[in-house]
Amino acid sequence: MPIPDRRVPIDRRLLREEVFGQLRDAIVDGTLAPGEQLKDLELADWLGVSRTPVREALLRLAEAGLVVATPGRSTVVSSVDLRAVREARDVVAALHSLALREAIDRLTRADLQRMREANRRFKQALRDGDVESALRADDDLHGVPVVVAGNTALTSVLEQFTPVLRRAERLRFSTLDGRASVRRHDDLIRLCEAGDVDEAAAVAFDTWHSLPATDAGDTDDATTTED
């Protein structure tokens, strides 16, 4: 397995979460490609940790569907499964809708401003053709209601399934046209500011559920981001 030359620093206080996050992100951004065999000793050397947190991370990644582990044989990065993407999309959309319902009455002016600023960065990243920055800004925007909601169970499930969607985007989309996404973000912020719970929750759901869970060639709008 090819391992990047760069050694990634690990915060020892959050070792397990850091190892899991580093491996998850490497799969999502394509550093570790579908079908690639993962050896815990090589991964541990790359991250500068022992094999134990790596093995624990691989178990969690298997639960999320990002790797496939065959007992007694090997662990490989999974291929993108369209059914898994559709299922993850449905769950993530429903949970973001729920987060909006729980958070909307507690969103402050500062929270709304953070959402506006994230959408500004999202729009600029689209103009620049910077997919990675657009996705980070998108996560920041939608993360505001999730944090305000403070529902740890909801957050845990989102952390498990959102990477499945982000990975599908990076692997399928060669371009990023998000004009509709910017408008949906604007609508979401406006509805949150007005305290319109039902409409805001509906927009949050539709925003995530609009991700095409099909091959890029199957739909004319396959080059649009989901939100």
Solvent accessible surface area in square Angstrom, and as a share of the most:
residue,aa,sasa,rsa
1,M,50,0.23
2,P,104,0.66
3,I,52,0.26
4,P,48,0.30
5,D,150,0.77
6,R,167,0.61
7,R,142,0.52
8,V,8,0.05
9,P,109,0.69
10,I,24,0.12
11,D,48,0.25
12,R,158,0.58
13,R,207,0.76
14,L,101,0.50
15,L,45,0.22
16,R,158,0.58
17,E,96,0.43
18,E,55,0.24
19,V,0,0.00
20,F,15,0.06
21,G,12,0.12
22,Q,48,0.21
23,L,2,0.01
24,R,57,0.21
25,D,69,0.36
26,A,6,0.05
27,I,3,0.01
28,V,11,0.07
29,D,71,0.37
30,G,31,0.30
31,T,65,0.38
32,L,1,0.00
33,A,43,0.33
34,P,57,0.36
35,G,55,0.52
36,E,27,0.12
37,Q,80,0.36
38,L,9,0.04
39,K,92,0.39
40,D,28,0.15
41,L,109,0.54
42,E,58,0.26
43,L,0,0.00
44,A,4,0.03
45,D,95,0.49
46,W,18,0.06
47,L,3,0.01
48,G,26,0.25
49,V,18,0.11
50,S,67,0.44
51,R,96,0.35
52,T,79,0.46
53,P,9,0.06
54,V,0,0.00
55,R,117,0.43
56,E,56,0.25
57,A,2,0.01
58,L,18,0.09
59,L,119,0.59
60,R,88,0.32
61,L,1,0.00
62,A,35,0.27
63,E,132,0.59
64,A,8,0.07
65,G,43,0.41
66,L,2,0.01
67,V,4,0.02
68,V,80,0.46
69,A,51,0.40
70,T,57,0.33
71,P,125,0.79
72,G,91,0.88
73,R,203,0.74
74,S,40,0.26
75,T,23,0.13
76,V,45,0.26
77,V,1,0.01
78,S,10,0.07
79,S,80,0.51
80,V,37,0.21
81,D,78,0.40
82,L,49,0.24
83,R,165,0.60
84,A,41,0.32
85,V,1,0.01
86,R,98,0.36
87,E,89,0.40
88,A,2,0.01
89,R,37,0.14
90,D,62,0.32
91,V,55,0.32
92,V,0,0.00
93,A,0,0.00
94,A,48,0.37
95,L,31,0.15
96,H,13,0.06
97,S,17,0.11
98,L,72,0.36
99,A,0,0.00
100,L,5,0.02
101,R,113,0.41
102,E,62,0.28
103,A,0,0.00
104,I,8,0.04
105,D,127,0.66
106,R,129,0.47
107,L,23,0.11
108,T,72,0.42
109,R,219,0.80
110,A,55,0.43
111,D,10,0.05
112,L,13,0.06
113,Q,99,0.44
114,R,132,0.48
115,M,0,0.00
116,R,90,0.33
117,E,64,0.29
118,A,1,0.01
119,N,8,0.04
120,R,132,0.48
121,R,87,0.32
122,F,1,0.00
123,K,83,0.35
124,Q,76,0.34
125,A,6,0.05
126,L,23,0.12
127,R,166,0.61
128,D,96,0.50
129,G,53,0.51
130,D,58,0.30
131,V,44,0.25
132,E,67,0.30
133,S,30,0.19
134,A,0,0.00
135,L,3,0.02
136,R,137,0.50
137,A,1,0.00
138,D,0,0.00
139,D,62,0.32
140,D,68,0.35
141,L,0,0.00
142,H,6,0.03
143,G,24,0.23
144,V,16,0.09
145,P,2,0.01
146,V,16,0.09
147,V,119,0.68
148,V,29,0.17
149,A,9,0.07
150,G,55,0.53
151,N,42,0.22
152,T,115,0.67
153,A,70,0.54
154,L,5,0.03
155,T,44,0.25
156,S,67,0.43
157,V,53,0.31
158,L,12,0.06
159,E,96,0.43
160,Q,61,0.27
161,F,56,0.24
162,T,23,0.13
163,P,13,0.08
164,V,17,0.10
165,L,0,0.00
166,R,10,0.04
167,R,8,0.03
168,A,4,0.03
169,E,5,0.02
170,R,59,0.21
171,L,77,0.39
172,R,44,0.16
173,F,21,0.09
174,S,104,0.67
175,T,76,0.44
176,L,26,0.13
177,D,56,0.29
178,G,3,0.02
179,R,169,0.62
180,A,37,0.29
181,S,1,0.01
182,V,18,0.11
183,R,147,0.54
184,R,61,0.22
185,H,0,0.00
186,D,75,0.39
187,D,56,0.29
188,L,1,0.01
189,I,7,0.04
190,R,137,0.50
191,L,16,0.08
192,C,6,0.04
193,E,106,0.48
194,A,79,0.62
195,G,39,0.37
196,D,54,0.28
197,V,46,0.26
198,D,89,0.46
199,E,92,0.41
200,A,0,0.00
201,A,1,0.01
202,A,46,0.36
203,V,27,0.15
204,A,1,0.00
205,F,71,0.30
206,D,80,0.41
207,T,1,0.00
208,W,2,0.01
209,H,62,0.28
210,S,48,0.31
211,L,2,0.01
212,P,20,0.13
213,A,3,0.03
214,T,50,0.29
215,D,69,0.36
216,A,43,0.34
217,G,78,0.75
218,D,98,0.51
219,T,42,0.24
220,D,155,0.80
221,D,74,0.38
222,A,3,0.03
223,T,56,0.32
224,T,36,0.21
225,T,2,0.01
226,E,0,0.00
227,D,0,0.00
